[in-house]
Structure formats: C-alpha cells, structure tokens
C-alpha cells in the first residue's frame, strides 16, 4: 500500500484511539519509505511517537 494511504489510515486509527493498529500502519509506512531520505519518514515517525505518548509510554516515545 502507498505510504500516504498508510499514514492517513494511521491518523484515523489514532483519532479513534485504536493505538496498536495506528502504530502498525505507521510502521508499515516507515517500511515503504525505508529507501527514502529520513525527512520523508518524519510524518510516520511522528505518528509512532503520538501513539506512544497517548499510551503514556514516555520511554518508547523518546527512543523512537
């Protein structure tokens, strides 16, 4: 699936508090962008951090 669609799906899932699924979609988006510059991966990375923060997992958010 295209990274854009995965990112939008992740954002929707995050808004619906389905954090595990949202993080999984963001990780899939990162996989799609693995051959691109790190700047291209920033939005998916931010979604993964948002999921960790929503869970209260500050250590994981900082490590991401």
PQR file with spaces between the fields and no chain letter, atoms N, CA, C, O and H, PARSE charges and radii, in Angstrom:
ATOM       1  N    UNK     1       0.852   -1.176    0.000 -0.4000 1.5000
ATOM       2  CA   UNK     1       0.000    0.000    0.000 -0.0000 2.0000
ATOM       3  C    UNK     1       0.898    1.238    0.000  0.5500 1.7000
ATOM       4  O    UNK     1       1.993    1.211    0.560 -0.5500 1.4000
ATOM       5  N    UNK     2       0.450    2.289   -0.608 -0.4000 1.5000
ATOM       6  CA   UNK     2       1.195    3.530   -0.691 -0.0000 2.0000
ATOM       7  C    UNK     2       1.339    4.157    0.698  0.5500 1.7000
ATOM       8  O    UNK     2       0.428    4.071    1.522 -0.5500 1.4000
ATOM       9  H    UNK     2      -0.441    2.312   -1.063  0.4000 1.0000
ATOM      10  N    UNK     3       2.467    4.774    0.946 -0.4000 1.5000
ATOM      11  CA   UNK     3       2.760    5.359    2.267 -0.0000 2.0000
ATOM      12  C    UNK     3       1.710    6.371    2.678  0.5500 1.7000
ATOM      13  O    UNK     3       1.312    6.410    3.842 -0.5500 1.4000
ATOM      14  H    UNK     3       3.208    4.844    0.277  0.4000 1.0000
ATOM      15  N    UNK     4       1.253    7.193    1.739 -0.4000 1.5000
ATOM      16  CA   UNK     4       0.262    8.217    2.056 -0.0000 2.0000
ATOM      17  C    UNK     4      -1.004    7.591    2.632  0.5500 1.7000
ATOM      18  O    UNK     4      -1.541    8.078    3.627 -0.5500 1.4000
ATOM      19  H    UNK     4       1.577    7.161    0.793  0.4000 1.0000
ATOM      20  N    UNK     5      -1.477    6.526    2.017 -0.4000 1.5000
ATOM      21  CA   UNK     5      -2.693    5.860    2.496 -0.0000 2.0000
ATOM      22  C    UNK     5      -2.481    5.234    3.863  0.5500 1.7000
ATOM      23  O    UNK     5      -3.370    5.272    4.714 -0.5500 1.4000
ATOM      24  H    UNK     5      -1.041    6.130    1.209  0.4000 1.0000
ATOM      25  N    UNK     6      -1.303    4.659    4.075 -0.4000 1.5000
ATOM      26  CA   UNK     6      -0.996    4.080    5.381 -0.0000 2.0000
ATOM      27  C    UNK     6      -0.955    5.163    6.458  0.5500 1.7000
ATOM      28  O    UNK     6      -1.428    4.959    7.576 -0.5500 1.4000
ATOM      29  H    UNK     6      -0.581    4.628    3.384  0.4000 1.0000
ATOM      30  N    UNK     7      -0.387    6.310    6.109 -0.4000 1.5000
ATOM      31  CA   UNK     7      -0.288    7.410    7.072 -0.0000 2.0000
ATOM      32  C    UNK     7      -1.665    7.961    7.413  0.5500 1.7000
ATOM      33  O    UNK     7      -1.958    8.211    8.583 -0.5500 1.4000
ATOM      34  H    UNK     7      -0.003    6.475    5.200  0.4000 1.0000
ATOM      35  N    UNK     8      -2.514    8.152    6.408 -0.4000 1.5000
ATOM      36  CA   UNK     8      -3.873    8.648    6.660 -0.0000 2.0000
ATOM      37  C    UNK     8      -4.652    7.641    7.503  0.5500 1.7000
ATOM      38  O    UNK     8      -5.369    8.019    8.429 -0.5500 1.4000
ATOM      39  H    UNK     8      -2.277    7.949    5.458  0.4000 1.0000
ATOM      40  N    UNK     9      -4.507    6.369    7.177 -0.4000 1.5000
ATOM      41  CA   UNK     9      -5.184    5.328    7.962 -0.0000 2.0000
ATOM      42  C    UNK     9      -4.690    5.353    9.407  0.5500 1.7000
ATOM      43  O    UNK     9      -5.481    5.219   10.340 -0.5500 1.4000
ATOM      44  H    UNK     9      -3.924    6.062    6.425  0.4000 1.0000
ATOM      45  N    UNK    10      -3.398    5.522    9.584 -0.4000 1.5000
ATOM      46  CA   UNK    10      -2.829    5.594   10.926 -0.0000 2.0000
ATOM      47  C    UNK    10      -3.390    6.786   11.696  0.5500 1.7000
ATOM      48  O    UNK    10      -3.700    6.671   12.882 -0.5500 1.4000
ATOM      49  H    UNK    10      -2.755    5.631    8.825  0.4000 1.0000
ATOM      50  N    UNK    11      -3.521    7.924   11.031 -0.4000 1.5000
ATOM      51  CA   UNK    11      -4.077    9.108   11.686 -0.0000 2.0000
ATOM      52  C    UNK    11      -5.524    8.881   12.114  0.5500 1.7000
ATOM      53  O    UNK    11      -5.923    9.280   13.209 -0.5500 1.4000
ATOM      54  H    UNK    11      -3.269    8.018   10.068  0.4000 1.0000
ATOM      55  N    UNK    12      -6.299    8.247   11.260 -0.4000 1.5000
ATOM      56  CA   UNK    12      -7.692    7.948   11.615 -0.0000 2.0000
ATOM      57  C    UNK    12      -7.768    6.985   12.792  0.5500 1.7000
ATOM      58  O    UNK    12      -8.546    7.192   13.723 -0.5500 1.4000
ATOM      59  H    UNK    12      -5.975    7.923   10.371  0.4000 1.0000
ATOM      60  N    UNK    13      -6.963    5.941   12.747 -0.4000 1.5000
ATOM      61  CA   UNK    13      -6.969    4.968   13.834 -0.0000 2.0000
ATOM      62  C    UNK    13      -6.537    5.615   15.145  0.5500 1.7000
ATOM      63  O    UNK    13      -7.078    5.295   16.203 -0.5500 1.4000
ATOM      64  H    UNK    13      -6.331    5.772   11.990  0.4000 1.0000
ATOM      65  N    UNK    14      -5.564    6.525   15.081 -0.4000 1.5000
ATOM      66  CA   UNK    14      -5.122    7.236   16.283 -0.0000 2.0000
ATOM      67  C    UNK    14      -6.274    8.075   16.840  0.5500 1.7000
ATOM      68  O    UNK    14      -6.499    8.102   18.050 -0.5500 1.4000
ATOM      69  H    UNK    14      -5.125    6.785   14.222  0.4000 1.0000
ATOM      70  N    UNK    15      -7.002    8.759   15.953 -0.4000 1.5000
ATOM      71  CA   UNK    15      -8.129    9.584   16.383 -0.0000 2.0000
ATOM      72  C    UNK    15      -9.231    8.741   17.017  0.5500 1.7000
ATOM      73  O    UNK    15      -9.958    9.216   17.889 -0.5500 1.4000
ATOM      74  H    UNK    15      -6.819    8.738   14.970  0.4000 1.0000
ATOM      75  N    UNK    16      -9.350    7.507   16.585 -0.4000 1.5000
ATOM      76  CA   UNK    16     -10.351    6.597   17.138 -0.0000 2.0000
ATOM      77  C    UNK    16      -9.819    5.814   18.332  0.5500 1.7000
ATOM      78  O    UNK    16     -10.488    4.904   18.820 -0.5500 1.4000
ATOM      79  H    UNK    16      -8.759    7.121   15.877  0.4000 1.0000
ATOM      80  N    UNK    17      -8.623    6.158   18.809 -0.4000 1.5000
ATOM      81  CA   UNK    17      -7.984    5.523   19.971 -0.0000 2.0000
ATOM      82  C    UNK    17      -7.694    4.043   19.740  0.5500 1.7000
ATOM      83  O    UNK    17      -7.689    3.257   20.688 -0.5500 1.4000
ATOM      84  H    UNK    17      -8.080    6.898   18.412  0.4000 1.0000
ATOM      85  N    UNK    18      -7.456    3.666   18.508 -0.4000 1.5000
ATOM      86  CA   UNK    18      -7.041    2.290   18.185 -0.0000 2.0000
ATOM      87  C    UNK    18      -5.527    2.337   17.966  0.5500 1.7000
ATOM      88  O    UNK    18      -5.028    2.232   16.846 -0.5500 1.4000
ATOM      89  H    UNK    18      -7.460    4.304   17.739  0.4000 1.0000
ATOM      90  N    UNK    19      -4.819    2.500   19.090 -0.4000 1.5000
ATOM      91  CA   UNK    19      -3.403    2.852   19.051 -0.0000 2.0000
ATOM      92  C    UNK    19      -2.513    1.753   18.492  0.5500 1.7000
ATOM      93  O    UNK    19      -1.560    2.043   17.769 -0.5500 1.4000
ATOM      94  H    UNK    19      -5.224    2.585   20.000  0.4000 1.0000
ATOM      95  N    UNK    20      -2.801    0.506   18.812 -0.4000 1.5000
ATOM      96  CA   UNK    20      -1.965   -0.586   18.290 -0.0000 2.0000
ATOM      97  C    UNK    20      -2.028   -0.642   16.767  0.5500 1.7000
ATOM      98  O    UNK    20      -1.008   -0.790   16.095 -0.5500 1.4000
ATOM      99  H    UNK    20      -3.575    0.270   19.400  0.4000 1.0000
ATOM     100  N    UNK    21      -3.233   -0.522   16.241 -0.4000 1.5000
ATOM     101  CA   UNK    21      -3.400   -0.553   14.785 -0.0000 2.0000
ATOM     102  C    UNK    21      -2.792    0.688   14.135  0.5500 1.7000
ATOM     103  O    UNK    21      -2.207    0.608   13.054 -0.5500 1.4000
ATOM     104  H    UNK    21      -4.062   -0.402   16.787  0.4000 1.0000
ATOM     105  N    UNK    22      -2.934    1.831   14.799 -0.4000 1.5000
ATOM     106  CA   UNK    22      -2.358    3.069   14.268 -0.0000 2.0000
ATOM     107  C    UNK    22      -0.842    2.975   14.193  0.5500 1.7000
ATOM     108  O    UNK    22      -0.237    3.384   13.202 -0.5500 1.4000
ATOM     109  H    UNK    22      -3.409    1.895   15.677  0.4000 1.0000
ATOM     110  N    UNK    23      -0.230    2.435   15.243 -0.4000 1.5000
ATOM     111  CA   UNK    23       1.220    2.295   15.236 -0.0000 2.0000
ATOM     112  C    UNK    23       1.669    1.289   14.175  0.5500 1.7000
ATOM     113  O    UNK    23       2.694    1.486   13.523 -0.5500 1.4000
ATOM     114  H    UNK    23      -0.721    2.103   16.048  0.4000 1.0000
ATOM     115  N    UNK    24       0.909    0.223   14.006 -0.4000 1.5000
ATOM     116  CA   UNK    24       1.258   -0.774   12.987 -0.0000 2.0000
ATOM     117  C    UNK    24       1.220   -0.154   11.586  0.5500 1.7000
ATOM     118  O    UNK    24       2.098   -0.429   10.769 -0.5500 1.4000
ATOM     119  H    UNK    24       0.076    0.062   14.536  0.4000 1.0000
ATOM     120  N    UNK    25       0.225    0.669   11.306 -0.4000 1.5000
ATOM     121  CA   UNK    25       0.150    1.329    9.996 -0.0000 2.0000
ATOM     122  C    UNK    25       1.303    2.312    9.812  0.5500 1.7000
ATOM     123  O    UNK    25       1.875    2.408    8.726 -0.5500 1.4000
ATOM     124  H    UNK    25      -0.489    0.892   11.970  0.4000 1.0000
ATOM     125  N    UNK    26       1.640    3.034   10.866 -0.4000 1.5000
ATOM     126  CA   UNK    26       2.766    3.970   10.771 -0.0000 2.0000
ATOM     127  C    UNK    26       4.066    3.210   10.520  0.5500 1.7000
ATOM     128  O    UNK    26       4.910    3.660    9.744 -0.5500 1.4000
ATOM     129  H    UNK    26       1.175    2.956   11.748  0.4000 1.0000
ATOM     130  N    UNK    27       4.228    2.068   11.169 -0.4000 1.5000
ATOM     131  CA   UNK    27       5.431    1.248   10.935 -0.0000 2.0000
ATOM     132  C    UNK    27       5.464    0.715    9.499  0.5500 1.7000
ATOM     133  O    UNK    27       6.529    0.654    8.885 -0.5500 1.4000
ATOM     134  H    UNK    27       3.543    1.703   11.799  0.4000 1.0000
ATOM     135  N    UNK    28       4.314    0.335    8.972 -0.4000 1.5000
ATOM     136  CA   UNK    28       4.259   -0.107    7.578 -0.0000 2.0000
ATOM     137  C    UNK    28       4.636    1.036    6.641  0.5500 1.7000
ATOM     138  O    UNK    28       5.319    0.828    5.638 -0.5500 1.4000
ATOM     139  H    UNK    28       3.449    0.385    9.471  0.4000 1.0000
ATOM     140  N    UNK    29       4.188    2.241    6.974 -0.4000 1.5000
ATOM     141  CA   UNK    29       4.570    3.409    6.186 -0.0000 2.0000
ATOM     142  C    UNK    29       6.069    3.644    6.227  0.5500 1.7000
ATOM     143  O    UNK    29       6.672    4.014    5.219 -0.5500 1.4000
ATOM     144  H    UNK    29       3.634    2.410    7.789  0.4000 1.0000
ATOM     145  N    UNK    30       6.677    3.430    7.399 -0.4000 1.5000
ATOM     146  CA   UNK    30       8.134    3.560    7.523 -0.0000 2.0000
ATOM     147  C    UNK    30       8.832    2.511    6.663  0.5500 1.7000
ATOM     148  O    UNK    30       9.860    2.789    6.046 -0.5500 1.4000
ATOM     149  H    UNK    30       6.188    3.129    8.218  0.4000 1.0000
ATOM     150  N    UNK    31       8.272    1.313    6.624 -0.4000 1.5000
ATOM     151  CA   UNK    31       8.861    0.257    5.790 -0.0000 2.0000
ATOM     152  C    UNK    31       8.818    0.635    4.309  0.5500 1.7000
ATOM     153  O    UNK    31       9.780    0.417    3.573 -0.5500 1.4000
ATOM     154  H    UNK    31       7.437    1.087    7.125  0.4000 1.0000
ATOM     155  N    UNK    32       7.693    1.203    3.887 -0.4000 1.5000
ATOM     156  CA   UNK    32       7.563    1.626    2.492 -0.0000 2.0000
ATOM     157  C    UNK    32       8.606    2.697    2.164  0.5500 1.7000
ATOM     158  O    UNK    32       9.146    2.734    1.058 -0.5500 1.4000
ATOM     159  H    UNK    32       6.911    1.380    4.485  0.4000 1.0000
ATOM     160  N    UNK    33       8.879    3.563    3.136 -0.4000 1.5000
ATOM     161  CA   UNK    33       9.812    4.672    2.920 -0.0000 2.0000
ATOM     162  C    UNK    33      11.249    4.336    3.306  0.5500 1.7000
ATOM     163  O    UNK    33      12.083    5.236    3.404 -0.5500 1.4000
ATOM     164  H    UNK    33       8.440    3.533    4.034  0.4000 1.0000
ATOM     165  N    UNK    34      11.547    3.090    3.522 -0.4000 1.5000
ATOM     166  CA   UNK    34      12.877    2.717    4.022 -0.0000 2.0000
ATOM     167  C    UNK    34      14.009    3.097    3.073  0.5500 1.7000
ATOM     168  O    UNK    34      15.142    3.279    3.520 -0.5500 1.4000
ATOM     169  H    UNK    34      10.869    2.359    3.443  0.4000 1.0000
ATOM     170  N    UNK    35      13.736    3.220    1.794 -0.4000 1.5000
ATOM     171  CA   UNK    35      14.788    3.576    0.836 -0.0000 2.0000
ATOM     172  C    UNK    35      14.839    5.078    0.563  0.5500 1.7000
ATOM     173  O    UNK    35      15.648    5.529   -0.247 -0.5500 1.4000
ATOM     174  H    UNK    35      12.816    3.072    1.431  0.4000 1.0000
ATOM     175  N    UNK    36      13.992    5.851    1.224 -0.4000 1.5000
ATOM     176  CA   UNK    36      13.937    7.294    1.014 -0.0000 2.0000
ATOM     177  C    UNK    36      14.760    8.017    2.077  0.5500 1.7000
ATOM     178  O    UNK    36      15.253    7.406    3.025 -0.5500 1.4000
ATOM     179  H    UNK    36      13.335    5.485    1.883  0.4000 1.0000
ATOM     180  N    UNK    37      14.897    9.313    1.899 -0.4000 1.5000
ATOM     181  CA   UNK    37      15.610   10.150    2.860 -0.0000 2.0000
ATOM     182  C    UNK    37      14.856   10.165    4.194  0.5500 1.7000
ATOM     183  O    UNK    37      13.634   10.011    4.217 -0.5500 1.4000
ATOM     184  H    UNK    37      14.497    9.809    1.129  0.4000 1.0000
ATOM     185  N    UNK    38      15.576   10.350    5.301 -0.4000 1.5000
ATOM     186  CA   UNK    38      14.914   10.387    6.618 -0.0000 2.0000
ATOM     187  C    UNK    38      13.834   11.468    6.725  0.5500 1.7000
ATOM     188  O    UNK    38      12.866   11.297    7.466 -0.5500 1.4000
ATOM     189  H    UNK    38      16.568   10.475    5.283  0.4000 1.0000
ATOM     190  N    UNK    39      13.987   12.567    6.002 -0.4000 1.5000
ATOM     191  CA   UNK    39      12.977   13.624    6.049 -0.0000 2.0000
ATOM     192  C    UNK    39      11.624   13.128    5.548  0.5500 1.7000
ATOM     193  O    UNK    39      10.582   13.604    5.997 -0.5500 1.4000
ATOM     194  H    UNK    39      14.774   12.705    5.400  0.4000 1.0000
ATOM     195  N    UNK    40      11.639   12.185    4.629 -0.4000 1.5000
ATOM     196  CA   UNK    40      10.397   11.645    4.086 -0.0000 2.0000
ATOM     197  C    UNK    40       9.668   10.774    5.109  0.5500 1.7000
ATOM     198  O    UNK    40       8.456   10.579    5.012 -0.5500 1.4000
ATOM     199  H    UNK    40      12.486   11.798    4.265  0.4000 1.0000
ATOM     200  N    UNK    41      10.400   10.256    6.076 -0.4000 1.5000
ATOM     201  CA   UNK    41       9.836    9.350    7.077 -0.0000 2.0000
ATOM     202  C    UNK    41       9.297   10.092    8.297  0.5500 1.7000
ATOM     203  O    UNK    41       8.716    9.474    9.189 -0.5500 1.4000
ATOM     204  H    UNK    41      11.384   10.414    6.155  0.4000 1.0000
ATOM     205  N    UNK    42       9.482   11.397    8.343 -0.4000 1.5000
ATOM     206  CA   UNK    42       9.190   12.171    9.544 -0.0000 2.0000
ATOM     207  C    UNK    42       7.733   12.073    9.989  0.5500 1.7000
ATOM     208  O    UNK    42       7.473   11.938   11.184 -0.5500 1.4000
ATOM     209  H    UNK    42       9.954   11.899    7.619  0.4000 1.0000
ATOM     210  N    UNK    43       6.785   12.137    9.072 -0.4000 1.5000
ATOM     211  CA   UNK    43       5.379   12.113    9.472 -0.0000 2.0000
ATOM     212  C    UNK    43       4.978   10.763   10.065  0.5500 1.7000
ATOM     213  O    UNK    43       4.216   10.711   11.030 -0.5500 1.4000
ATOM     214  H    UNK    43       6.995   12.246    8.101  0.4000 1.0000
ATOM     215  N    UNK    44       5.484    9.681    9.497 -0.4000 1.5000
ATOM     216  CA   UNK    44       5.187    8.358   10.067 -0.0000 2.0000
ATOM     217  C    UNK    44       5.836    8.220   11.439  0.5500 1.7000
ATOM     218  O    UNK    44       5.246    7.654   12.360 -0.5500 1.4000
ATOM     219  H    UNK    44       6.103    9.723    8.713  0.4000 1.0000
ATOM     220  N    UNK    45       7.039    8.735   11.569 -0.4000 1.5000
ATOM     221  CA   UNK    45       7.729    8.693   12.856 -0.0000 2.0000
ATOM     222  C    UNK    45       6.958    9.495   13.906  0.5500 1.7000
ATOM     223  O    UNK    45       6.840    9.069   15.055 -0.5500 1.4000
ATOM     224  H    UNK    45       7.518    9.194   10.821  0.4000 1.0000
ATOM     225  N    UNK    46       6.441   10.644   13.511 -0.4000 1.5000
ATOM     226  CA   UNK    46       5.653   11.464   14.432 -0.0000 2.0000
ATOM     227  C    UNK    46       4.393   10.733   14.881  0.5500 1.7000
ATOM     228  O    UNK    46       3.987   10.856   16.037 -0.5500 1.4000
ATOM     229  H    UNK    46       6.537   10.991   12.578  0.4000 1.0000
ATOM     230  N    UNK    47       3.776    9.983   13.990 -0.4000 1.5000
ATOM     231  CA   UNK    47       2.590    9.204   14.368 -0.0000 2.0000
ATOM     232  C    UNK    47       2.937    8.110   15.369  0.5500 1.7000
ATOM     233  O    UNK    47       2.168    7.839   16.290 -0.5500 1.4000
ATOM     234  H    UNK    47       4.106    9.884   13.052  0.4000 1.0000
ATOM     235  N    UNK    48       4.090    7.486   15.189 -0.4000 1.5000
ATOM     236  CA   UNK    48       4.511    6.456   16.142 -0.0000 2.0000
ATOM     237  C    UNK    48       4.747    7.076   17.518  0.5500 1.7000
ATOM     238  O    UNK    48       4.411    6.471   18.536 -0.5500 1.4000
ATOM     239  H    UNK    48       4.715    7.707   14.440  0.4000 1.0000
ATOM     240  N    UNK    49       5.321    8.277   17.554 -0.4000 1.5000
ATOM     241  CA   UNK    49       5.536    8.978   18.822 -0.0000 2.0000
ATOM     242  C    UNK    49       4.197    9.350   19.445  0.5500 1.7000
ATOM     243  O    UNK    49       4.023    9.208   20.656 -0.5500 1.4000
ATOM     244  H    UNK    49       5.593    8.769   16.727  0.4000 1.0000
ATOM     245  N    UNK    50       3.250    9.822   18.644 -0.4000 1.5000
ATOM     246  CA   UNK    50       1.922   10.164   19.163 -0.0000 2.0000
ATOM     247  C    UNK    50       1.257    8.959   19.812  0.5500 1.7000
ATOM     248  O    UNK    50       0.632    9.083   20.865 -0.5500 1.4000
ATOM     249  H    UNK    50       3.391    9.938   17.661  0.4000 1.0000
ATOM     250  N    UNK    51       1.387    7.810   19.196 -0.4000 1.5000
ATOM     251  CA   UNK    51       0.795    6.590   19.757 -0.0000 2.0000
ATOM     252  C    UNK    51       1.433    6.263   21.105  0.5500 1.7000
ATOM     253  O    UNK    51       0.735    5.908   22.055 -0.5500 1.4000
ATOM     254  H    UNK    51       1.895    7.709   18.340  0.4000 1.0000
ATOM     255  N    UNK    52       2.744    6.380   21.185 -0.4000 1.5000
ATOM     256  CA   UNK    52       3.433    6.096   22.445 -0.0000 2.0000
ATOM     257  C    UNK    52       3.021    7.091   23.523  0.5500 1.7000
ATOM     258  O    UNK    52       2.794    6.706   24.670 -0.5500 1.4000
ATOM     259  H    UNK    52       3.311    6.669   20.413  0.4000 1.0000
ATOM     260  N    UNK    53       2.925    8.362   23.163 -0.4000 1.5000
ATOM     261  CA   UNK    53       2.517    9.376   24.134 -0.0000 2.0000
ATOM     262  C    UNK    53       1.080    9.164   24.589  0.5500 1.7000
ATOM     263  O    UNK    53       0.773    9.363   25.764 -0.5500 1.4000
ATOM     264  H    UNK    53       3.109    8.675   22.232  0.4000 1.0000
ATOM     265  N    UNK    54       0.199    8.767   23.689 -0.4000 1.5000
ATOM     266  CA   UNK    54      -1.197    8.514   24.056 -0.0000 2.0000
ATOM     267  C    UNK    54      -1.308    7.359   25.039  0.5500 1.7000
ATOM     268  O    UNK    54      -2.209    7.330   25.878 -0.5500 1.4000
ATOM     269  H    UNK    54       0.448    8.606   22.734  0.4000 1.0000
ATOM     270  N    UNK    55      -0.388    6.408   24.932 -0.4000 1.5000
ATOM     271  CA   UNK    55      -0.359    5.282   25.876 -0.0000 2.0000
ATOM     272  C    UNK    55       0.303    5.673   27.197  0.5500 1.7000
ATOM     273  O    UNK    55       0.179    4.954   28.189 -0.5500 1.4000
ATOM     274  H    UNK    55       0.344    6.432   24.251  0.4000 1.0000
ATOM     275  N    UNK    56       0.998    6.800   27.216 -0.4000 1.5000
ATOM     276  CA   UNK    56       1.746    7.205   28.406 -0.0000 2.0000
ATOM     277  C    UNK    56       3.115    6.570   28.473  0.5500 1.7000
ATOM     278  O    UNK    56       3.747    6.571   29.530 -0.5500 1.4000
ATOM     279  H    UNK    56       1.099    7.384   26.411  0.4000 1.0000
ATOM     280  N    UNK    57       3.581    6.030   27.372 -0.4000 1.5000
ATOM     281  CA   UNK    57       4.880    5.354   27.313 -0.0000 2.0000
ATOM     282  C    UNK    57       5.947    6.356   26.878  0.5500 1.7000
ATOM     283  O    UNK    57       6.334    6.392   25.710 -0.5500 1.4000
ATOM     284  H    UNK    57       3.067    6.029   26.514  0.4000 1.0000
ATOM     285  N    UNK    58       6.418    7.167   27.825 -0.4000 1.5000
ATOM     286  CA   UNK    58       7.367    8.228   27.510 -0.0000 2.0000
ATOM     287  C    UNK    58       8.719    7.683   27.081  0.5500 1.7000
ATOM     288  O    UNK    58       9.386    8.276   26.233 -0.5500 1.4000
ATOM     289  H    UNK    58       6.103    7.138   28.773  0.4000 1.0000
ATOM     290  N    UNK    59       9.132    6.556   27.658 -0.4000 1.5000
ATOM     291  CA   UNK    59      10.424    5.973   27.288 -0.0000 2.0000
ATOM     292  C    UNK    59      10.429    5.541   25.824  0.5500 1.7000
ATOM     293  O    UNK    59      11.397    5.787   25.105 -0.5500 1.4000
ATOM     294  H    UNK    59       8.591    6.074   28.347  0.4000 1.0000
ATOM     295  N    UNK    60       9.362    4.905   25.390 -0.4000 1.5000
ATOM     296  CA   UNK    60       9.278    4.472   23.994 -0.0000 2.0000
ATOM     297  C    UNK    60       9.193    5.674   23.059  0.5500 1.7000
ATOM     298  O    UNK    60       9.770    5.657   21.972 -0.5500 1.4000
ATOM     299  H    UNK    60       8.575    4.705   25.974  0.4000 1.0000
ATOM     300  N    UNK    61       8.480    6.710   23.472 -0.4000 1.5000
ATOM     301  CA   UNK    61       8.367    7.914   22.642 -0.0000 2.0000
ATOM     302  C    UNK    61       9.730    8.566   22.455  0.5500 1.7000
ATOM     303  O    UNK    61      10.056    9.030   21.363 -0.5500 1.4000
ATOM     304  H    UNK    61       8.010    6.724   24.355  0.4000 1.0000
ATOM     305  N    UNK    62      10.523    8.601   23.513 -0.4000 1.5000
ATOM     306  CA   UNK    62      11.858    9.208   23.427 -0.0000 2.0000
ATOM     307  C    UNK    62      12.797    8.347   22.593  0.5500 1.7000
ATOM     308  O    UNK    62      13.662    8.874   21.892 -0.5500 1.4000
ATOM     309  H    UNK    62      10.258    8.224   24.401  0.4000 1.0000
ATOM     310  N    UNK    63      12.635    7.033   22.661 -0.4000 1.5000
ATOM     311  CA   UNK    63      13.516    6.124   21.922 -0.0000 2.0000
ATOM     312  C    UNK    63      13.187    6.114   20.435  0.5500 1.7000
ATOM     313  O    UNK    63      14.054    5.840   19.605 -0.5500 1.4000
ATOM     314  H    UNK    63      11.933    6.605   23.230  0.4000 1.0000
ATOM     315  N    UNK    64      11.937    6.410   20.101 -0.4000 1.5000
ATOM     316  CA   UNK    64      11.515    6.400   18.704 -0.0000 2.0000
ATOM     317  C    UNK    64      12.113    7.578   18.027  0.5500 1.7000
ATOM     318  O    UNK    64      11.894    7.780   16.832 -0.5500 1.4000
ATOM     319  H    UNK    64      11.233    6.632   20.775  0.4000 1.0000
